[in-house]
Amino acid sequence: MTFLAGLATGFAVGILVRGIHCKRTRRDWRTRLGRKVQLIAARSEMKGYRLKRKRPVLRRRDKCLLGWLHSLSPTLTRYTNFRPDTLIGWHRKYVKNYWKHISKPGKRGGAGRPRLCASVRRIIVAIKTQNPRYGAGRISAIVSNQLGMTVSKSTVRNVLKRHRFRPTTPPGPLSTQSWKSFLNNQRADTASMDFKVVFDWRARPVYILNIIDHARRKLLACRATYHPSSSWVAQQLRNVFPFDKHPRRVLMDNDSIFLPIANTTLPNMGIEVVRTSVRSPWQNGIVERFNRTLKEELLDHIIPISDRHLNRLLAQYQNFYNTARPHQANTGESPCAGKRAANETAYTRGILCAEALPWFGGLHHSYRLAA
């Protein structure tokens, strides 16, 4: 009996070992395991559907389970109603929370991006407080170019959000035109001019002549008068373009005052005249955009008493626009100013202090590093 029992046991072990090495047997085991895993994933998904909502709501551990099963083999969860992008999104959220956790102060020596020094944050908050209409991009340009501290737009936006400032309305997207590259190459030799009308305290119209250079958006002239005429405009052009310092072409609209200027004055000065089409102000977009800027930043906040009063404010605004106001076309620099060197020692120690320079009684501000 003992011999027969040992023989039967050996025979059974041999069959079992042969079955293990058989490819078909191993394939059947994998199939059964895959079906069990799919059953677990479907069971976890049904827990969300039991809430009778339009979309399943899963707990965090269910999401982790499905994401883990999908990471082992994407084919195991192909029978669920979740798309692979959803499972990948859960994994990315996990990675984001993981690195956010280990980057906290005190975790692994304070890993992560260093915090902005307190003095720079105070300067950003002070600029926003004194100029509520300034956006994150303009504040970033002021801090980077006027104070010499390189701060990105997203960093300024995060600081303002942390201090409960409401975001300003972002500007619309830049229009893409097929002539954009050509105009960018030609703008260095181009200037444009146009009139802007404003009313004084007695409701009398005052005409403002604006002449702007396309290269650096420099404001060449900004003068007001009650009685505009061709001779007055011609004299302003002579003052702006003395001797041989003049652009190759001047862009203007079809105003009747500009007709003698286009026929006589500018050709005698060696300047080519380019007239826009009738009722097409977008063809003179740079000076038209400046008219809007002038209106929003100055004219909407004052009541002109006379042309002398308005010319005094316009002269101050021209100085502010050319030397202190950041411009997006100049990568945040003002038309007549460049970047200033920063005090690296003070910047690293966090002891910087900015001094505000008010313009127009505090309507606008420019900034410089204080001693």
Summary of the structure (lengths in Angstrom):
residues: 371
radius of gyration: 35.5
end to end distance: 106.1
largest distance: 132.7
contacts: 978
relative contact order: 0.09
helix: 52%
strand: 12%
